[in-house]
């Protein structure tokens, strides 16, 4: 092989090596750009306790390298305003969607389905007192208590009183409104949405007597005033 051929061969090898190196460096540069490019995320501006409604001042948007973004991080502050925290959020940490509740209707925890100012209380029922298992989550009921009204011990000393009216059934057993098709009619409890005072009355009445659900029409919201009915009132 003469010197000219050797030179050409060396030149080709050099070009190949140079091209390979250039291609590698180009890919490395693209990879570096992808790794270190910044994206917008939402972080807590202060420590936020569970159950807090997120206000605009509580969070802020921040640009961080893409490689540092956690899966499920919220990217827009506007999307987060009004959400409720499930867990503690600490100042500076990224806010993840699974740590807040944006749509309470989609939340799995019962506490997010209770109206502000009200409580959830569970009472025992059977086929008779529970409207044959036909009452469903989302339905509204009255609750009647059957209690002794005298110390005599006979049946004539029994009375019935309407304890609460037009209260919402939150759950039947452990099934809620979006799980109606899964409800078993043999379940033995219902959870009602009531005021704190109504909860006290229901719990006390359950201890000293028996409770019955009275199912309302979906269009009936009227409250009625009824006196205590005693067994003696049934006599002619």
MARROMAR-129366 format. One record per residue (C-alpha): x, y, z; residue number from 1; residue in one letter. Coordinates in steps of 0.2 Angstrom, whole numbers, m for minus. Layout:
! MARROMAR-129366
<site px="X" py="Y" pz="Z" nr="NUM" rest="a"/>
...
! end
This chain:
! MARROMAR-129366
<site px="0" py="0" pz="0" nr="1" rest="x"/>
<site px="8" py="16" pz="m5" nr="2" rest="x"/>
<site px="8" py="32" pz="5" nr="3" rest="x"/>
<site px="m6" py="40" pz="m4" nr="4" rest="x"/>
<site px="m18" py="26" pz="0" nr="5" rest="x"/>
<site px="m12" py="26" pz="18" nr="6" rest="x"/>
<site px="m16" py="44" pz="19" nr="7" rest="x"/>
<site px="m34" py="42" pz="12" nr="8" rest="x"/>
<site px="m37" py="27" pz="23" nr="9" rest="x"/>
<site px="m32" py="37" pz="38" nr="10" rest="x"/>
<site px="m42" py="52" pz="33" nr="11" rest="x"/>
<site px="m58" py="41" pz="31" nr="12" rest="x"/>
<site px="m55" py="33" pz="48" nr="13" rest="x"/>
<site px="m52" py="51" pz="56" nr="14" rest="x"/>
<site px="m68" py="57" pz="48" nr="15" rest="x"/>
<site px="m78" py="42" pz="54" nr="16" rest="x"/>
<site px="m71" py="44" pz="72" nr="17" rest="x"/>
<site px="m74" py="63" pz="71" nr="18" rest="x"/>
<site px="m92" py="60" pz="65" nr="19" rest="x"/>
<site px="m95" py="47" pz="79" nr="20" rest="x"/>
<site px="m89" py="58" pz="92" nr="21" rest="x"/>
<site px="m99" py="73" pz="86" nr="22" rest="x"/>
<site px="m115" py="62" pz="86" nr="23" rest="x"/>
<site px="m111" py="56" pz="103" nr="24" rest="x"/>
<site px="m108" py="73" pz="110" nr="25" rest="x"/>
<site px="m124" py="79" pz="101" nr="26" rest="x"/>
<site px="m134" py="65" pz="109" nr="27" rest="x"/>
<site px="m126" py="69" pz="126" nr="28" rest="x"/>
<site px="m131" py="87" pz="124" nr="29" rest="x"/>
<site px="m149" py="83" pz="120" nr="30" rest="x"/>
<site px="m150" py="71" pz="135" nr="31" rest="x"/>
<site px="m142" py="85" pz="146" nr="32" rest="x"/>
<site px="m155" py="97" pz="140" nr="33" rest="x"/>
<site px="m169" py="85" pz="143" nr="34" rest="x"/>
<site px="m163" py="81" pz="161" nr="35" rest="x"/>
<site px="m160" py="99" pz="166" nr="36" rest="x"/>
<site px="m174" py="108" pz="157" nr="37" rest="x"/>
<site px="m186" py="116" pz="170" nr="38" rest="x"/>
<site px="m204" py="114" pz="172" nr="39" rest="x"/>
<site px="m217" py="123" pz="182" nr="40" rest="x"/>
<site px="m224" py="114" pz="198" nr="41" rest="x"/>
<site px="m234" py="119" pz="213" nr="42" rest="x"/>
<site px="m226" py="119" pz="230" nr="43" rest="x"/>
<site px="m233" py="123" pz="248" nr="44" rest="x"/>
<site px="m229" py="141" pz="253" nr="45" rest="x"/>
<site px="m232" py="136" pz="271" nr="46" rest="x"/>
<site px="m235" py="121" pz="282" nr="47" rest="x"/>
<site px="m253" py="116" pz="279" nr="48" rest="x"/>
<site px="m262" py="104" pz="290" nr="49" rest="x"/>
<site px="m274" py="90" pz="285" nr="50" rest="x"/>
<site px="m292" py="95" pz="281" nr="51" rest="x"/>
<site px="m287" py="113" pz="276" nr="52" rest="x"/>
<site px="m295" py="121" pz="261" nr="53" rest="x"/>
<site px="m281" py="127" pz="250" nr="54" rest="x"/>
<site px="m281" py="146" pz="247" nr="55" rest="x"/>
<site px="m270" py="155" pz="234" nr="56" rest="x"/>
<site px="m258" py="162" pz="248" nr="57" rest="x"/>
<site px="m254" py="144" pz="254" nr="58" rest="x"/>
<site px="m246" py="138" pz="238" nr="59" rest="x"/>
<site px="m234" py="145" pz="224" nr="60" rest="x"/>
<site px="m228" py="140" pz="207" nr="61" rest="x"/>
<site px="m210" py="136" pz="205" nr="62" rest="x"/>
<site px="m198" py="131" pz="191" nr="63" rest="x"/>
<site px="m188" py="116" pz="194" nr="64" rest="x"/>
<site px="m177" py="103" pz="184" nr="65" rest="x"/>
<site px="m188" py="90" pz="175" nr="66" rest="x"/>
<site px="m178" py="76" pz="183" nr="67" rest="x"/>
<site px="m183" py="82" pz="200" nr="68" rest="x"/>
<site px="m202" py="82" pz="197" nr="69" rest="x"/>
<site px="m211" py="69" pz="207" nr="70" rest="x"/>
<site px="m225" py="58" pz="199" nr="71" rest="x"/>
<site px="m242" py="66" pz="201" nr="72" rest="x"/>
<site px="m236" py="84" pz="205" nr="73" rest="x"/>
<site px="m249" py="98" pz="203" nr="74" rest="x"/>
<site px="m243" py="109" pz="189" nr="75" rest="x"/>
<site px="m255" py="124" pz="190" nr="76" rest="x"/>
<site px="m259" py="134" pz="206" nr="77" rest="x"/>
<site px="m277" py="138" pz="199" nr="78" rest="x"/>
<site px="m281" py="120" pz="198" nr="79" rest="x"/>
<site px="m277" py="118" pz="216" nr="80" rest="x"/>
<site px="m287" py="132" pz="224" nr="81" rest="x"/>
<site px="m301" py="126" pz="234" nr="82" rest="x"/>
<site px="m295" py="108" pz="236" nr="83" rest="x"/>
<site px="m294" py="100" pz="253" nr="84" rest="x"/>
<site px="m278" py="93" pz="260" nr="85" rest="x"/>
<site px="m278" py="74" pz="265" nr="86" rest="x"/>
<site px="m261" py="75" pz="273" nr="87" rest="x"/>
<site px="m249" py="87" pz="280" nr="88" rest="x"/>
<site px="m240" py="98" pz="267" nr="89" rest="x"/>
<site px="m224" py="106" pz="272" nr="90" rest="x"/>
<site px="m217" py="122" pz="266" nr="91" rest="x"/>
<site px="m207" py="120" pz="250" nr="92" rest="x"/>
<site px="m212" py="103" pz="245" nr="93" rest="x"/>
<site px="m221" py="98" pz="229" nr="94" rest="x"/>
<site px="m240" py="96" pz="231" nr="95" rest="x"/>
<site px="m246" py="79" pz="224" nr="96" rest="x"/>
<site px="m263" py="76" pz="218" nr="97" rest="x"/>
<site px="m265" py="60" pz="229" nr="98" rest="x"/>
<site px="m262" py="71" pz="245" nr="99" rest="x"/>
<site px="m277" py="83" pz="241" nr="100" rest="x"/>
<site px="m295" py="81" pz="237" nr="101" rest="x"/>
<site px="m301" py="92" pz="223" nr="102" rest="x"/>
<site px="m318" py="84" pz="220" nr="103" rest="x"/>
<site px="m326" py="78" pz="236" nr="104" rest="x"/>
<site px="m339" py="68" pz="226" nr="105" rest="x"/>
<site px="m324" py="57" pz="220" nr="106" rest="x"/>
<site px="m316" py="55" pz="237" nr="107" rest="x"/>
<site px="m316" py="38" pz="245" nr="108" rest="x"/>
<site px="m316" py="44" pz="263" nr="109" rest="x"/>
<site px="m334" py="47" pz="271" nr="110" rest="x"/>
<site px="m328" py="63" pz="280" nr="111" rest="x"/>
<site px="m327" py="72" pz="263" nr="112" rest="x"/>
<site px="m345" py="69" pz="260" nr="113" rest="x"/>
<site px="m352" py="76" pz="276" nr="114" rest="x"/>
<site px="m359" py="94" pz="274" nr="115" rest="x"/>
<site px="m351" py="108" pz="284" nr="116" rest="x"/>
<site px="m358" py="109" pz="301" nr="117" rest="x"/>
<site px="m366" py="92" pz="301" nr="118" rest="x"/>
<site px="m360" py="75" pz="308" nr="119" rest="x"/>
<site px="m361" py="57" pz="303" nr="120" rest="x"/>
<site px="m369" py="44" pz="315" nr="121" rest="x"/>
<site px="m373" py="26" pz="312" nr="122" rest="x"/>
<site px="m388" py="17" pz="319" nr="123" rest="x"/>
<site px="m393" py="m2" pz="319" nr="124" rest="x"/>
<site px="m407" py="m7" pz="309" nr="125" rest="x"/>
<site px="m415" py="m24" pz="304" nr="126" rest="x"/>
<site px="m427" py="m28" pz="289" nr="127" rest="x"/>
<site px="m442" py="m20" pz="298" nr="128" rest="x"/>
<site px="m434" py="m5" pz="306" nr="129" rest="x"/>
<site px="m423" py="m2" pz="290" nr="130" rest="x"/>
<site px="m438" py="m1" pz="278" nr="131" rest="x"/>
<site px="m435" py="m19" pz="272" nr="132" rest="x"/>
<site px="m417" py="m14" pz="266" nr="133" rest="x"/>
<site px="m425" py="m3" pz="252" nr="134" rest="x"/>
<site px="m418" py="14" pz="259" nr="135" rest="x"/>
<site px="m402" py="18" pz="249" nr="136" rest="x"/>
<site px="m388" py="31" pz="251" nr="137" rest="x"/>
<site px="m394" py="48" pz="246" nr="138" rest="x"/>
<site px="m412" py="45" pz="251" nr="139" rest="x"/>
<site px="m419" py="55" pz="265" nr="140" rest="x"/>
<site px="m428" py="48" pz="280" nr="141" rest="x"/>
<site px="m436" py="52" pz="297" nr="142" rest="x"/>
<site px="m431" py="42" pz="312" nr="143" rest="x"/>
<site px="m444" py="37" pz="325" nr="144" rest="x"/>
<site px="m439" py="31" pz="342" nr="145" rest="x"/>
<site px="m450" py="19" pz="352" nr="146" rest="x"/>
<site px="m447" py="21" pz="371" nr="147" rest="x"/>
<site px="m454" py="17" pz="388" nr="148" rest="x"/>
<site px="m464" py="32" pz="394" nr="149" rest="x"/>
<site px="m467" py="25" pz="412" nr="150" rest="x"/>
<site px="m459" py="14" pz="425" nr="151" rest="x"/>
<site px="m474" py="1" pz="425" nr="152" rest="x"/>
<site px="m465" py="m10" pz="412" nr="153" rest="x"/>
<site px="m481" py="m15" pz="403" nr="154" rest="x"/>
<site px="m484" py="m11" pz="384" nr="155" rest="x"/>
<site px="m496" py="3" pz="388" nr="156" rest="x"/>
<site px="m481" py="13" pz="395" nr="157" rest="x"/>
<site px="m473" py="13" pz="377" nr="158" rest="x"/>
<site px="m472" py="29" pz="366" nr="159" rest="x"/>
<site px="m466" py="34" pz="349" nr="160" rest="x"/>
<site px="m458" py="51" pz="345" nr="161" rest="x"/>
<site px="m451" py="58" pz="329" nr="162" rest="x"/>
<site px="m433" py="62" pz="333" nr="163" rest="x"/>
<site px="m426" py="69" pz="317" nr="164" rest="x"/>
<site px="m434" py="73" pz="300" nr="165" rest="x"/>
<site px="m428" py="74" pz="282" nr="166" rest="x"/>
<site px="m410" py="68" pz="286" nr="167" rest="x"/>
<site px="m399" py="61" pz="272" nr="168" rest="x"/>
<site px="m393" py="43" pz="272" nr="169" rest="x"/>
<site px="m374" py="44" pz="269" nr="170" rest="x"/>
<site px="m371" py="25" pz="269" nr="171" rest="x"/>
<site px="m380" py="8" pz="271" nr="172" rest="x"/>
<site px="m367" py="m3" pz="279" nr="173" rest="x"/>
<site px="m351" py="3" pz="271" nr="174" rest="x"/>
<site px="m358" py="7" pz="254" nr="175" rest="x"/>
<site px="m361" py="25" pz="249" nr="176" rest="x"/>
<site px="m371" py="33" pz="235" nr="177" rest="x"/>
<site px="m360" py="29" pz="221" nr="178" rest="x"/>
<site px="m360" py="10" pz="226" nr="179" rest="x"/>
<site px="m379" py="7" pz="227" nr="180" rest="x"/>
<site px="m378" py="m8" pz="215" nr="181" rest="x"/>
<site px="m367" py="m17" pz="228" nr="182" rest="x"/>
<site px="m378" py="m14" pz="243" nr="183" rest="x"/>
<site px="m384" py="m30" pz="251" nr="184" rest="x"/>
<site px="m402" py="m29" pz="258" nr="185" rest="x"/>
<site px="m396" py="m39" pz="274" nr="186" rest="x"/>
<site px="m385" py="m25" pz="280" nr="187" rest="x"/>
<site px="m388" py="m20" pz="298" nr="188" rest="x"/>
<site px="m383" py="m2" pz="299" nr="189" rest="x"/>
<site px="m386" py="15" pz="291" nr="190" rest="x"/>
<site px="m376" py="31" pz="293" nr="191" rest="x"/>
<site px="m386" py="47" pz="293" nr="192" rest="x"/>
<site px="m380" py="65" pz="291" nr="193" rest="x"/>
<site px="m387" py="75" pz="306" nr="194" rest="x"/>
<site px="m383" py="90" pz="317" nr="195" rest="x"/>
<site px="m373" py="87" pz="333" nr="196" rest="x"/>
<site px="m389" py="89" pz="343" nr="197" rest="x"/>
<site px="m398" py="76" pz="333" nr="198" rest="x"/>
<site px="m384" py="64" pz="334" nr="199" rest="x"/>
<site px="m385" py="65" pz="353" nr="200" rest="x"/>
<site px="m403" py="62" pz="353" nr="201" rest="x"/>
<site px="m401" py="47" pz="341" nr="202" rest="x"/>
<site px="m388" py="39" pz="351" nr="203" rest="x"/>
<site px="m397" py="41" pz="368" nr="204" rest="x"/>
<site px="m413" py="34" pz="360" nr="205" rest="x"/>
<site px="m404" py="19" pz="353" nr="206" rest="x"/>
<site px="m398" py="15" pz="371" nr="207" rest="x"/>
<site px="m415" py="16" pz="379" nr="208" rest="x"/>
<site px="m427" py="11" pz="365" nr="209" rest="x"/>
<site px="m428" py="6" pz="347" nr="210" rest="x"/>
<site px="m426" py="16" pz="331" nr="211" rest="x"/>
<site px="m436" py="15" pz="315" nr="212" rest="x"/>
<site px="m432" py="23" pz="298" nr="213" rest="x"/>
<site px="m447" py="31" pz="289" nr="214" rest="x"/>
<site px="m442" py="33" pz="270" nr="215" rest="x"/>
<site px="m447" py="50" pz="262" nr="216" rest="x"/>
<site px="m452" py="53" pz="244" nr="217" rest="x"/>
<site px="m438" py="61" pz="234" nr="218" rest="x"/>
<site px="m449" py="77" pz="232" nr="219" rest="x"/>
<site px="m454" py="78" pz="250" nr="220" rest="x"/>
<site px="m444" py="91" pz="261" nr="221" rest="x"/>
<site px="m458" py="97" pz="273" nr="222" rest="x"/>
<site px="m455" py="95" pz="291" nr="223" rest="x"/>
<site px="m471" py="91" pz="301" nr="224" rest="x"/>
<site px="m475" py="94" pz="320" nr="225" rest="x"/>
<site px="m481" py="78" pz="328" nr="226" rest="x"/>
<site px="m484" py="75" pz="347" nr="227" rest="x"/>
<site px="m478" py="60" pz="356" nr="228" rest="x"/>
<site px="m489" py="45" pz="353" nr="229" rest="x"/>
<site px="m492" py="34" pz="367" nr="230" rest="x"/>
<site px="m499" py="16" pz="367" nr="231" rest="x"/>
<site px="m514" py="22" pz="378" nr="232" rest="x"/>
<site px="m518" py="34" pz="363" nr="233" rest="x"/>
<site px="m522" py="19" pz="353" nr="234" rest="x"/>
<site px="m536" py="13" pz="364" nr="235" rest="x"/>
<site px="m554" py="19" pz="360" nr="236" rest="x"/>
! end
